[in-house]
């Protein structure tokens, strides 16, 4: 099972969990008796909503404004769900108890029943909240979303994290040659190609800064299975797979330089009108200086010696180059760095 499939299955599970929680709250407020079978039915509605969102709608709503995307998805999911309920009712009228009635009725008579509109309203409410919650979580990122939800970053918090920053080579010249609109289509296309590698290596996208992307991991996640080191090389390999498509559409294949460092960072929620989770500290300062050195050396990726010391067995999987030093701005110290290359995988 590849990383994209695991990601989609986890997303379906999120829809189901949110749908069950919302239905449970509605049942509490309406005074209905809590029945596990009924909650299971609402969980199936959540799964159904996720299936439609992931496998039917796909990118069909991407060109629309966000409110119209949301409204269109809710209406279509609700409509298809109600059609399924009507089909289920028409096939097994005597056994179907969702519409509380003591006698069989024709399909058209269902539209005159108050119970039908109560079910429709609940379907709309549950699907609306499920879609909204999962979409917001996807836009913000899972860890950031949970941090906001639990108030984890209301106060600055020191934590051990790994930071990888990627910078597009020759971005200024590319932007001038392509023009603004085509250049940003080029960036979005490139970022979409990174998706599989990001999911496979369990990375969080901290932020996009124009043509630069900053990825982070909690320390234990980043060093697990060499996630933090593999990400850069997996992205490069993924872009190489689509080299012909990129050349045909944009006339160029994107190339990236990167810097990788880890240690103590300060995570905190910043802003009031617009809130975000920001990272600060020596690690962020050092990784920026490392990226500058990578550009000057025209090397693909530099990794700090400090991080390498925390990744046992790295030399067995990667080729570690000679040591260089990077002066850190505002600090009377230097960061020791190494060039990094991944050894060929022997079948």
N, C-alpha and C positions, 0 to 999 in steps of 0.2 A: 504494500500500500504506500503510494508516494505521499509527499508532504501536502500537496494540494488537496488530495482526497481526504487526508486526516483533518485538514483545516475545514473543509466543507462539512464533514461529519460532526466536528465539534460545534460548528455554527448551527447545524440542524438541532443539536442537543440544546443549545442556548435558546432557540425559538421555543422548543418544547417546555423548557423550565420556566421561561418567562410567561408563557401561556397558562401553565398550571398555576403559577403564583397569582396572576391577575384573576383567573377564574375563581380561585380559592377566596380571594378578597371580595369579589363580587357576591359569592355565595354567602359569606359572612354578613355582608351589609344587607342582603336581601332576605336574610333569615332562613334560607334554604338549608336543608340537612346536608352535611358534608358526606359525600359518597365517593369512595375511591374509584368506582367504575366511571362516575361522571368526570372526576378529575382526569382519569386516564383518557377519556374522550377529548377533553380540552387539550391534553398533551399531544394527542394525535393531530388536533387542529394546528397546534404549534409546529409540529413536524411537517404537516401539509403546507403551512405558510412558508416554512424554510425551503421546502422542495420547489415551490413555485418561484420564490425569490431567487434561488441559486441556479436552478436548471431551466426555468422557462423564461423569466423576465430578463436575467442576465444584464446586458448593457443596453437593453431597449429603452430604458428611461433616462440614460445618462445625459442626453442632450437637453433634457427639460430642466426647468428651475427646481430647486430642492423641494419646495412645498408641493409643486405639481407632481414630482416623482413620488412623494409620499402618498398624496391623495390618489394617484393612479394605481399604485400598488395595493393600497387598502381596498379600493373599490373592486379591483379585479379579483383579489383573494377572497373578499367577502362574497362576490357574485358567484365565483366558482364553487365556494364552500356551500352556499345555499342551494346551488344546482345539484351538488352531490347529495345533500340532505333530502331534497325532493325526490331524487332518483331512488335513494335508499328507502324512503317512505313508500313510494309507489310500488316497489318490488316486494316489500314485506309489511304491508299496512297493519296487519293484525299484531305483529310483534314489535312494531316501532312505537316506542313510548315517549319520544321527545316532544311530540305534539300531543298533549294530554286530551284525549277524546275517548268516549265510550262506544263510538260507532265508526265504522269505516266511512270515509268521505271521498269524493272525487278530488283530484289534484287541484282543480281550480277553487274548490271550497277551502283549501288550506289558507289561501290568501285572505280569507275572511276571519281567520282565527287569531285571537289576541296572542296566544302562545307562540304563533309563528313569528310575530313581530318582536316579541321578547327575545326569542332565540336569535333573530337577525341582529338586534341591537347588541346583544352580548358578543356575537361573532365579530361585529365591527369594532367593538371596544377592545376585545382581546387581541385581535389581529393588529389593530392600530398601535397598541402599546408594545406588542412583541416586535413589530417592525421598527418602531421608533427606538426602543432600547438597544436592539442588536445593531442597528445602523449607527447610532451614536457611539456605541462601544467600538465599532469598526473604525469610525473616523478618528477617534481619540487614541486608539490602541488599548489593548486589554489591561495592561498594568497601569497606564495612566487613568483609564476609566475607573478601575477599582480603587486607585488612590484617591480620586475625587470623591467617589461614592463613600468610602470609609473615612474620609477626612485625614488620610495618612500624611498629606503634605501641607496641612494648614500651618504647621510650624516647620522651619527648616530641619532637615533630617540628614545626618551623615550616614553614608552607606558605601559599601565596596562595589564598584561598577567597572565594567570594561567599556571603552569608547572606541569606535571605529569611524573615522571620517573619510569619505570618498569625495574626490574633486575631479570634475571633468577636464581632461586635457584640451587646451586650446579653445576654451568656451567662448571667449570674446570674439575670436575670428569666426567661429561657427555661427554665432548669433548675427554678426554683421553679414555673413554670406547668405544665410537662410532667411533673414528677416524675423521679426519678433514672433509672429503667429506660427510660422513653420518651425521655428526653433523650439517653442514650447510644446508643440506636438511631438517633436523629436525627443524632448526630455521626458514627456509623459510615456511615450512608447518605450524608452529605455527603462524608466522606473517600473513599468509593468513587466518587463522581462526579468527584473530582479526578484519578482514575487516568490517564485518557487525556491530560490536560494535563501531568501529571508525566512520563509516558513521552515525550511529544512534545518536551518541553523538556529532557530528559536530566538531570532533577533527582534528587538523593538526598534522602530523607526522613531528616533527622538524628534527630528525636525528636518525639513527641506530648507536649505538656504540657497535659493537660486539653483545653481548647477551643482551644489554640494549637498551631500546626504550624510546625516549623522546617525549611526546605529549605536545602541547600547544593550548591555546584558547585565543582570546581577552577576557578580563574580563567579559564583558556583555554576551558573548556567552557561556563561561564556567559555569557561575552560573545559566544560563537559564535552567530550567527543571532539575537542578542538573547534568548537563552533565559531569562536571569534576569529580564528585564523582561516578556517575553511570558507567563510562567507565571501571574502574578497575573491578568492580563486573560483568559487562556484558562480559568482556573478560574471566574472570574465569568461568562464566557459559557456554560460548561458547566452551571453551576447555573441560569442563566436558561433554558436549554433544558428543564430539568426543573422549572420553577417551578410548573406546575400540579400535578404529582405531589407536590411537597413541601407545597404548600398543602393539598391534599386529605388527605394522610396526617398532617401535623403542624400544619397551620394557620399556618405561617410559612415564609418563604424565608430561608435563612441569608445574612447579609451579613458581609463580612470587611474589616478594615483591615490594612495591611501596611507593613513597613519593609524597605528593601533597602540593603545596604552590602557592601563588600568590602575585602579587604586581608590583612594578615598575621595568621594565627591559629595557635595552638598546638594540635596534635592529639595526643592521648595516650590510652593505654589506662588506665582507672581501675578500681579494685575488685579483690577477690580471690575472694570467694564468688560475686559476680555481676559480670561484667566488661562494660564498655561503652567505646565510643570517645567521648571528650568533647572539646569545642572550648572554648577560652578565649582571652582577650586583649582588646585594645581594641575589636576589631570586634564581639565579642559584647556588650560593655558598651554600645557606641555604638548598636547596632541596637535594643537594649532601650529606650534613652532616646528614640530616634527613634519607636518604636512608641507610647510615651507621648505624644509631641507630636502624632502622627497622631490619637490619640484626642481630645486637647484641641482640635485644629483641626477635628475631624470630617471629615477628608479620607480618601480611599480608600487612597492609597499615597504614601509619601515615599521618595525615593532620595537617597543622599549625592552631593554634588558630586564627591567624590573618585572614586567609582565611575563617574560619568558621563564623567569625563575619560578613563577607560580603555575606553570603548565608542564607538569612532568611528562617526559617522553616526546616532547615537541621535536627534538632533533631526529627522532626515528621517522617522522612523517614529513618534516620540512627541512629544506636546506637553509641554514642560518649563516648569513654573510658576516664579514668583518665588522667590528664595532666602530661606531662613530659617536660623536658627542654633539648635543644640541644645547646651546645656552638658552635658559628660560628667562623670558623678559621679566624684569622686576625682581628676579631672584638671584642670589649669589650661589647658584649651583647649576649643574648641567644634567641633562638626561642622556643616558647611554642608549643607543639605538642600534639595530641590526637590520640589514636587508633580509627579506624573506622570500623564499620560493617553495612551491610544493613539489615534492618528489613525484615522479610518474607512478601511477598505480600499476603494479605488476599483476597481470591476471593469473 
